[in-house]
Amino acid sequence: MASLTLLLLNLLLMASAASAWYMYPYYRYYGGSVTFNPKGTNSDGSYVVELRNKQTTYYCYQNGYTCSSGNCGSQVQTTTTQTARNSYGFSWCEYEVVTKRKLNSNRPFEIRYPTYYNIQNGHGYWISNTRSSQAGWRMMAHVDLGTRSDTGKSNRSPITYMLPILRVTRNCPRSFNMTVFDPDVDGHSAPSCLDGDYFPVFLSPTPVNGANLPAFVNQTLEIKVRSKAQYTTIYDLIVSGPTGISKERTSTGEYIIKWKPTENELNEHFPICFVSEARDGYWRIYQSELRCVIADVGHHEAIVTCNETTIKVEVEKSYLIRRNEDNLHLNDFTNPACNLTRLSNTTHLVAVMSLNNCGTLVEEDDDNIIFKNEITSADTTQIISRQHDVEITFQCAYPKRTNLTLGFTHKNPYAFTEKGFGAFTFDFEFFESQRFRKQVDASTYPVEVYLKQMIFMQIRATTSIPNTELFVESCRATPYDNPNSRISYTIIQNGCVKDKTVQIYPSSKSQFRFGMEAFEFIGAHEQVYITCSVILCETGIPGTRCSQGCIQSNSGNHRSKREAEAQTSRHSISQGPLHLAKVSDSQVSGPSLNLGMNLVFIVGCLLVCGVVIYRTKRSKAKYQPLPTSETD
């Protein structure tokens, strides 16, 4: 593969020159850098500064500089040294000019490269590139030797540099991190560079970087941000955004960013960026990654109407809805009566369905029976999805007279007894981070996650028999607590990873640690259960299933003989559910009215509210209530 070669120096400066210079290549430049360093004072009170100028040219030509502003003093010493040259197929020379100057004061001044321009032979012009246009170049250096208030010493420039030439193949783009060092900063070293130890990591429901969040005129957009670090304490959240942006600390490591757009900001797009800061007992500060989201400002026109037998939702057709209109559908996309084009018009998306039709789900809380459905752009030809451009969840809630409870039980441990292995157990846990130090509390099940959030799992075997190892042969996800569910998604099969987001983490022979991005099953499902088939083997015995590892075969026969009782039977263990949270971005309330519903668990219920949740791709902003109205 032919390579695309980049010639860079310092800040990756690139420009172009005239192709006519081919006959005069010697003075053309690729780039350069300048740093300065104070060298004390003389007995007469004058100051000395050292300038280090690195330049790369086609030929080793030393270019001089001029004083462009301030008092640049006088030159007292200069040396020139070649530091590198040439690379296969390219001629270049890098040299360093070290100059000392005597100054009458420590006031700032500026120098400028090159001394002059000459188009014919290339003085002060960049080397030709594919654009082949004439372009002069200029490198400026601002020198300020003023005394710093924090150190009491003269200021000096940060240190940064880049190699004169870097090669990148066309099909493999790469990122190059420049080393930057500031000698005037009293820096500190982190005991661990792993995110989540000292540097904070963002947790759900923090929106992912680059998310587009819908914001509505005269309604407060609320963005929940949560971060955590193992050995430091979250100290602050640094936020930058449009005029009027604010933040509120709700608890340790949790903040809400708030912003209310005005009519003047309608149809505009505003970046909101933030970092989490943590500190340790020595007041050293550690920052998280930078995250930025885009707030898309629009009008919010959505109405939910609930009655005794049906739910009706009307949503104004936004840009995202129009872009995905042909792919939008309700939970049940197989029923022709639930087709969204039947009632929709040019301005609004309209859906009407009965309480027990079109994939409507029934949920409950302490006080209400809740009927929920959604309009989504998820691809109906796929089994699972990790992101959608449009997701509109709406619901009607009815107060209940009986106390119906949906409960979830944490499953652990799984105990077995087999000849040759005695009693042994397996446990299956979800963990908060890739460090696997804190498992998700069993009392918090179901585990709430968001689409594309990394989930971390550990399977562990416990036995009194020494020299054993755990093998995870398969893992599959189902929307129900039934490993034989008709709907399923394969994560690991025959010991081979099948989902591209799966990451395997180091662990002992009795453990299997892995993570993957959260997803949801397309259709009327908001929960995911994970079921794995596991085996316990004697370590070092050939022919066991553990020793075979991943088997890339379609034969369907991957079972190994249990010779000399060297391995246990296959055991199925599961954990869950993972509850796919529907992050609410907006809320409207439907009318309150007396109902005479003919439902076995509701008698004379009173309608509480209708809710619409409107979410764009990867959005995680808090929903806002619209005005409610009451009818007789």
C-alpha positions in Angstrom: 0.0 0.0 0.0 1.4 3.3 -1.0 1.8 5.7 1.9 0.6 9.2 2.4 3.5 11.1 4.1 2.9 14.1 6.3 5.8 16.4 7.1 5.1 18.1 10.4 6.9 20.1 13.0 5.6 21.5 16.3 1.9 22.2 15.7 1.7 20.2 12.4 2.0 23.3 10.3 1.3 22.7 6.6 1.1 25.1 3.7 2.0 25.3 0.0 4.3 27.0 -2.4 4.9 27.5 -6.1 5.8 24.5 -8.2 8.1 26.8 -10.2 10.5 26.6 -7.3 11.6 23.1 -8.4 14.8 24.7 -9.8 15.4 26.5 -6.5 14.6 24.1 -3.7 17.4 24.9 -1.2 15.6 27.6 0.9 12.1 26.2 1.0 10.7 25.3 4.5 8.7 22.5 6.0 8.1 24.0 9.4 9.7 25.0 12.7 9.4 25.7 16.4 10.8 28.2 18.9 11.1 27.9 22.7 12.8 30.3 25.2 14.4 29.9 28.5 15.7 32.6 31.0 19.4 32.4 31.8 19.5 34.7 34.8 20.8 38.3 35.1 24.1 40.1 34.6 25.9 42.2 37.2 24.6 45.3 35.4 21.0 44.2 35.9 20.5 43.1 32.3 18.7 39.9 31.5 19.8 36.9 29.4 17.4 34.7 27.4 18.2 31.6 25.3 16.1 31.0 22.2 16.1 27.5 20.6 14.8 27.5 17.1 14.3 24.2 15.2 13.6 24.4 11.5 13.2 21.8 8.8 14.1 22.7 5.2 14.8 21.0 1.9 18.4 22.0 2.4 20.3 22.9 5.5 19.8 26.6 5.2 19.9 28.7 8.4 17.1 31.3 8.4 17.5 34.4 10.5 14.7 36.2 12.5 13.8 39.8 13.0 12.4 41.7 16.0 8.7 42.5 15.3 7.7 44.2 18.5 9.1 45.3 21.9 12.8 45.6 22.8 14.5 42.4 21.6 17.9 43.3 23.0 21.2 42.3 21.4 22.5 38.9 20.2 25.6 37.8 22.2 26.0 34.1 21.1 24.7 31.7 18.5 25.4 28.1 17.5 23.9 26.0 14.7 23.7 22.2 14.8 22.1 19.7 12.3 19.9 17.3 14.3 18.3 15.0 11.7 18.0 14.7 7.9 16.4 12.7 5.1 14.0 9.8 5.0 13.4 7.2 2.3 12.1 9.1 -0.7 12.2 12.5 0.8 15.0 15.1 1.2 15.0 17.3 4.2 17.3 18.7 6.9 16.4 19.6 10.5 18.7 21.9 12.4 18.7 23.8 15.7 19.8 27.4 16.1 20.6 28.3 19.8 20.8 32.0 20.4 21.4 34.0 23.5 20.2 37.6 23.8 21.0 40.4 26.3 17.9 42.4 27.3 17.7 45.6 29.2 14.4 44.5 30.9 12.2 41.5 31.3 9.3 43.1 29.4 7.7 41.0 26.6 8.9 41.2 23.0 8.2 39.3 19.8 10.5 37.8 17.1 9.4 36.7 13.7 10.7 34.2 11.1 11.7 34.5 8.3 13.8 37.6 7.9 12.5 38.3 4.4 10.6 36.7 1.5 11.9 35.7 -2.0 9.5 34.0 -4.3 12.0 33.0 -6.9 14.3 30.9 -4.7 11.8 30.1 -1.9 13.1 32.2 0.9 10.3 32.3 3.5 8.0 30.0 1.5 6.7 26.6 2.3 7.7 23.5 0.3 5.5 22.7 -2.6 2.6 20.3 -2.1 -0.3 19.0 -4.1 -2.1 22.4 -4.0 0.9 24.0 -5.7 0.0 27.6 -4.8 2.3 30.4 -3.6 2.1 30.9 0.1 4.5 32.7 2.4 4.9 31.4 5.9 5.6 33.2 9.2 6.5 31.8 12.6 6.0 34.1 15.6 7.5 33.8 19.1 6.2 35.8 22.0 8.8 36.0 24.7 7.7 37.1 28.2 10.3 36.8 31.0 8.1 38.4 33.6 8.2 37.1 37.2 5.5 34.6 37.9 3.3 35.2 41.0 3.0 31.5 41.8 6.7 30.6 41.6 8.5 33.9 42.0 10.7 33.0 39.1 11.0 34.2 35.5 8.5 32.8 33.1 9.6 30.3 30.4 7.9 28.6 27.5 6.3 25.2 27.6 8.2 22.4 25.8 6.6 20.7 22.9 7.9 19.0 19.7 7.0 16.8 16.8 9.2 14.7 14.5 10.0 16.3 11.1 8.3 13.5 9.1 5.4 11.1 9.9 4.1 8.5 7.5 0.4 7.4 7.5 -1.0 4.8 5.1 -4.1 5.8 3.3 -6.3 3.0 4.7 -5.1 3.3 8.4 -5.6 6.8 9.8 -3.7 7.4 13.0 -3.6 9.9 15.9 -0.3 11.3 17.1 -0.2 12.7 20.6 2.2 15.5 21.1 4.2 15.6 24.3 3.7 18.9 26.1 5.6 19.8 29.3 5.4 23.1 31.2 8.4 23.4 33.5 6.8 26.3 35.4 3.9 24.1 36.6 4.3 22.1 39.8 2.9 19.0 38.2 2.2 15.7 39.9 2.1 12.1 38.8 -1.0 10.0 39.1 -0.4 6.7 40.9 -2.6 5.0 38.2 -3.5 6.2 34.7 -6.5 3.9 34.5 -9.7 5.8 34.2 -11.8 5.3 37.3 -9.0 5.0 39.7 -7.9 8.7 40.2 -9.3 10.2 37.0 -13.1 10.3 37.1 -15.2 8.3 34.7 -18.7 9.3 33.7 -21.6 6.9 34.6 -25.1 6.7 33.4 -27.2 8.8 32.9 -24.5 11.0 31.6 -25.0 11.5 27.9 -22.3 10.1 25.6 -19.9 12.5 23.8 -21.4 14.0 20.7 -25.1 13.3 21.6 -27.7 15.6 20.1 -30.2 16.6 22.8 -33.5 18.2 22.0 -34.1 21.5 23.8 -37.4 23.4 23.6 -38.1 27.1 23.7 -38.9 28.4 27.2 -38.5 25.0 28.7 -35.5 24.1 30.9 -33.2 21.5 29.4 -31.8 19.3 32.2 -28.7 17.2 31.6 -27.8 14.7 34.4 -24.1 14.1 34.8 -22.7 11.5 37.2 -19.1 10.6 37.7 -17.0 8.5 40.0 -13.4 7.7 40.9 -12.1 4.9 43.2 -9.4 6.8 45.1 -10.4 10.5 44.7 -13.4 12.5 45.6 -15.5 14.3 42.9 -14.9 18.0 43.6 -16.5 20.0 40.8 -18.0 19.9 37.3 -16.6 22.4 34.9 -19.3 23.4 32.4 -19.1 25.7 29.3 -22.1 26.4 27.1 -24.5 29.1 25.8 -25.6 32.2 27.8 -27.7 31.3 30.8 -26.2 27.8 31.4 -26.0 26.7 35.0 -25.2 23.7 37.1 -26.6 22.3 40.3 -24.9 19.7 42.6 -27.4 17.1 43.7 -25.1 14.8 45.6 -21.5 13.6 45.6 -20.5 13.1 42.0 -23.9 14.1 40.6 -24.8 17.3 38.9 -27.6 18.7 36.8 -26.7 21.1 33.9 -29.6 23.4 33.2 -30.4 25.7 30.3 -33.6 27.4 29.1 -33.4 28.5 25.4 -35.4 31.5 24.3 -37.4 32.2 21.1 -34.4 34.0 19.7 -32.5 30.7 19.8 -35.1 28.6 17.9 -33.7 26.2 15.3 -30.2 26.9 16.4 -27.6 24.3 17.7 -25.5 25.0 20.9 -22.5 23.0 22.2 -22.4 22.2 25.9 -19.1 20.8 27.2 -18.1 19.6 30.6 -15.4 17.8 32.6 -15.5 16.3 36.1 -12.8 17.2 38.5 -11.7 15.1 41.5 -9.1 15.7 44.2 -7.2 13.5 46.6 -6.1 14.1 50.2 -3.2 16.2 49.0 -5.4 18.6 47.0 -4.1 17.3 43.7 -6.7 17.6 40.9 -7.6 15.0 38.3 -9.9 15.7 35.4 -12.1 13.3 33.5 -12.4 13.1 29.7 -14.0 16.0 28.0 -17.6 15.5 26.9 -19.5 17.7 24.6 -23.2 17.5 23.5 -25.2 19.5 21.1 -28.5 21.1 22.2 -30.9 21.4 19.2 -33.5 24.1 20.0 -37.0 23.6 18.6 -40.7 24.1 19.5 -42.3 21.3 21.4 -45.8 20.4 20.1 -47.0 17.0 21.4 -50.3 16.0 22.8 -51.3 12.7 24.5 -55.0 11.8 24.8 -56.0 8.9 27.0 -59.5 7.5 27.4 -61.1 4.2 28.6 -59.9 2.1 25.7 -57.3 4.0 23.6 -54.2 6.1 23.6 -53.7 8.8 21.1 -50.4 10.7 20.6 -49.8 13.6 18.2 -46.2 14.8 17.7 -45.1 17.7 15.5 -42.9 16.5 12.7 -39.4 17.7 13.6 -36.3 17.5 11.4 -35.4 14.1 12.9 -38.9 12.7 12.5 -39.1 13.8 8.8 -35.7 12.3 8.1 -36.7 8.9 9.6 -40.4 9.0 8.7 -40.3 6.0 6.4 -38.8 3.8 9.2 -41.0 4.8 12.1 -43.2 2.2 13.7 -44.9 1.2 17.0 -43.7 -1.7 19.2 -45.8 -4.1 17.2 -44.7 -3.4 13.6 -46.4 -6.5 12.2 -50.0 -5.4 12.7 -51.4 -3.4 9.7 -53.8 -1.6 12.0 -50.8 -0.1 13.8 -49.3 1.5 10.7 -48.3 5.1 11.5 -49.2 6.4 8.0 -52.9 5.7 8.5 -53.7 8.9 10.6 -50.6 11.1 10.2 -50.7 14.3 8.2 -48.2 16.7 6.7 -47.4 18.5 10.0 -48.0 15.9 12.7 -47.3 12.3 13.4 -50.5 10.7 14.8 -50.9 7.3 16.4 -54.0 5.8 18.0 -54.0 2.4 19.6 -56.0 0.4 22.1 -54.7 -0.3 25.6 -54.0 -3.9 24.7 -52.9 -3.6 21.0 -49.9 -2.5 18.9 -47.4 -3.9 21.5 -48.6 -1.7 24.3 -46.8 -2.7 27.6 -48.4 -2.8 31.0 -46.3 -1.7 34.0 -47.0 -0.5 37.5 -45.7 1.6 40.3 -47.0 1.9 43.9 -50.0 3.9 42.8 -50.7 3.4 39.1 -51.2 0.9 36.3 -49.2 2.3 33.4 -49.8 1.5 29.7 -46.7 2.3 27.5 -45.8 2.2 23.8 -43.3 3.9 21.7 -42.6 5.2 18.2 -39.1 4.3 17.1 -36.9 4.3 14.1 -35.2 1.0 15.1 -34.5 -1.3 12.1 -37.3 -4.0 12.2 -35.1 -6.4 10.2 -32.6 -6.7 13.1 -33.0 -8.5 16.4 -31.2 -5.9 18.6 -30.4 -2.3 18.5 -27.9 0.0 20.3 -29.0 3.4 19.1 -31.9 5.0 17.3 -32.3 8.5 15.7 -35.9 8.8 16.9 -37.5 7.3 20.0 -40.8 8.6 21.3 -42.2 6.8 24.3 -45.7 7.7 25.5 -47.8 6.4 28.3 -51.1 6.7 30.2 -51.2 6.0 33.9 -54.3 4.9 35.8 -54.5 4.7 39.6 -55.0 1.2 40.9 -57.2 -0.1 43.7 -55.3 -3.3 44.4 -51.6 -3.6 45.3 -50.0 -5.5 42.4 -46.2 -5.9 42.7 -43.7 -6.9 40.1 -40.5 -8.2 41.8 -37.1 -9.2 40.6 -34.9 -11.7 42.4 -31.1 -11.6 42.3 -30.0 -15.0 41.2 -27.0 -16.4 43.1 -25.3 -18.6 43.8 -25.9 -21.7 41.6 -24.9 -24.8 43.6 -24.1 -28.2 42.1 -22.6 -31.6 43.1 -20.8 -34.0 40.7 -18.7 -37.1 41.1 -15.0 -36.1 41.1 -15.7 -32.5 41.7 -17.8 -32.7 44.9 -19.8 -29.6 45.7 -19.1 -26.4 43.7 -20.9 -23.2 42.9 -21.1 -20.6 40.2 -22.1 -17.0 40.7 -22.9 -14.4 38.0 -22.6 -10.7 38.9 -22.7 -7.3 37.3 -20.0 -4.8 38.3 -19.8 -1.0 38.2 -16.5 -0.7 36.3 -13.8 -2.6 34.5 -11.8 -2.8 37.7 -14.3 -5.3 39.0 -14.0 -4.1 42.6 -17.6 -3.2 43.4 -20.5 -5.4 42.2 -24.0 -4.0 41.6 -26.0 -4.2 44.8 -28.5 -7.0 44.6 -31.2 -4.8 46.2 -31.1 -2.4 43.2 -32.2 -5.0 40.6 -33.3 -4.7 37.9 -30.0 -3.1 36.8 -30.7 0.2 35.0 -28.5 0.8 31.9 -28.6 3.0 28.8 -28.1 2.1 25.2 -24.3 1.7 24.3 -23.3 1.9 28.0 -20.6 -0.6 28.8 -21.8 -3.3 31.2 -19.3 -5.4 33.1 -20.0 -9.0 34.1 -18.1 -11.7 36.1 -18.8 -15.4 36.3 -16.9 -17.1 39.2 -16.6 -20.7 40.2 -16.0 -21.8 43.8 -14.8 -25.4 44.7 -12.7 -27.1 47.3 -11.0 -29.2 44.5 -7.6 -27.7 43.6 -6.3 -27.2 40.1 -9.6 -26.4 38.4 -10.5 -23.9 35.8 -13.7 -22.2 34.6 -14.7 -22.2 30.9 -17.6 -20.2 29.5 -18.8 -22.0 26.4 -21.7 -19.8 25.4 -23.7 -16.7 26.4 -27.0 -15.5 25.0 -29.4 -12.7 25.7 -33.1 -13.0 25.9 -35.9 -10.4 26.6 -37.5 -12.8 29.1 -36.2 -14.9 32.0 -36.3 -17.9 29.8 -33.0 -19.1 28.2 -35.0 -21.0 25.6 -36.9 -17.9 24.5 -37.8 -17.8 20.8 -36.2 -14.3 20.7 -32.5 -14.4 21.6 -29.2 -12.8 20.7 -25.8 -14.7 20.7 -23.0 -13.1 22.6 -20.5 -16.0 22.9 -20.9 -19.3 21.0 -18.6 -22.4 21.2 -16.2 -20.4 23.3 -15.9 -17.7 20.6 -17.0 -14.1 21.0 -19.8 -13.2 18.5 -20.7 -9.6 19.6 -18.2 -7.1 18.3 -18.5 -4.9 21.4 -17.4 -7.7 23.8 -14.2 -7.1 25.7 -12.5 -9.9 27.7 -10.7 -8.7 30.9 -7.8 -10.5 32.7 -8.9 -12.8 35.5 -7.9 -15.9 37.4 -8.6 -19.4 36.2 -11.8 -19.6 38.4 -13.2 -16.3 37.0 -14.4 -15.0 33.6 -14.7 -11.2 33.3 -16.1 -9.6 30.3 -18.0 -6.4 29.2 -20.1 -5.3 26.3 -22.2 -2.4 25.2 -25.8 -2.5 26.3 -28.5 -3.0 23.7 -32.2 -3.6 23.6 -34.4 -6.1 21.7 -36.5 -4.4 19.0 -40.1 -4.5 19.8 -42.1 -4.6 23.0 -39.1 -5.4 25.3 -37.3 -3.2 27.8 -35.4 -5.9 29.7 -32.4 -8.2 28.9 -31.4 -11.3 30.6 -28.0 -12.9 30.1 -27.7 -16.7 30.3 -24.3 -18.5 30.0 -23.3 -22.2 29.7 -20.3 -22.9 32.0 -18.0 -25.9 32.6 -15.5 -26.7 35.3 -12.4 -28.6 34.3 -9.2 -30.0 35.8 -6.3 -27.8 34.8 -3.8 -29.2 32.3 -5.9 -32.2 31.2 -5.8 -32.5 27.3 -9.1 -33.0 25.5 -11.3 -31.2 28.0 -13.7 -28.6 26.7 -11.7 -26.0 28.7 -8.4 -26.9 26.9 -10.1 -26.7 23.4 -11.1 -23.0 23.8 -12.8 -21.3 20.9 -14.0 -23.8 18.2 -14.8 -22.2 14.9 -17.1 -24.8 13.4 -20.6 -25.1 12.1 -20.9 -28.9 12.7 -23.0 -28.4 15.8 -21.1 -31.1 17.7 -18.7 -29.5 20.1 -19.1 -31.8 23.1 -16.0 -33.4 24.6 -16.0 -36.7 26.5 -15.7 -36.5 30.2 -12.8 -38.9 30.3 -11.6 -39.7 33.9 -14.1 -37.2 35.1 -11.8 -34.3 34.0 -14.7 -31.9 33.5 -18.2 -31.2 34.8 -21.4 -31.2 32.9 -22.5 -28.0 31.2 -24.5 -25.8 33.6 -26.8 -23.0 32.6 -26.6 -19.9 34.8 -28.3 -16.5 34.2 -28.5 -13.0 35.7 -30.8 -10.0 35.2 -32.7 -8.3 34.2 -30.9 -5.4 32.7 -33.6 -2.7 32.4 -33.1 -0.5 29.3 -33.9 3.0 30.7 -35.9 5.3 28.5 -34.3 8.6 29.3 -37.0 11.2 29.4 -36.4 14.4 27.4 -39.9 15.9 27.4 -43.2 15.3 29.1 -46.7 16.3 28.4 -49.7 15.5 30.6 -53.0 14.5 29.1 -56.4 15.4 30.5 -57.7 14.0 33.7 -61.1 12.3 33.5 -63.2 9.7 35.3 -63.0 6.3 33.6 -65.2 3.3 33.8 -62.7 0.8 32.6 -63.8 -2.8 32.3 -60.4 -4.3 33.5 -60.1 -7.1 35.9 -57.6 -5.2 38.1 -59.1 -1.7 37.7 -62.5 -0.6 38.9 -63.7 3.0 38.3 -60.1 4.2 37.8 -59.2 7.9 37.5 -56.8 8.8 34.7 -53.7 10.3 36.1 -51.6 11.4 33.1 -50.4 10.9 29.6 -46.7 11.2 29.0 -44.6 11.5 25.9 -40.9 11.0 26.0 -39.1 12.3 23.0 -35.5 11.3 22.4 -33.0 11.9 19.6 -30.0 9.7 18.9 -28.1 8.9 22.2 -30.0 11.6 24.0 -30.1 11.6 27.8 -31.7 15.0 28.7 -34.4 15.1 31.4 -38.0 15.6 30.2 -40.1 18.6 31.0 -43.8 18.8 31.8 -46.2 20.6 29.6 -49.4 22.3 30.9 -52.2 19.9 31.9 -55.9 20.5 31.5 -58.9 19.0 33.3 -62.2 17.9 31.9 -65.4 16.7 33.5 
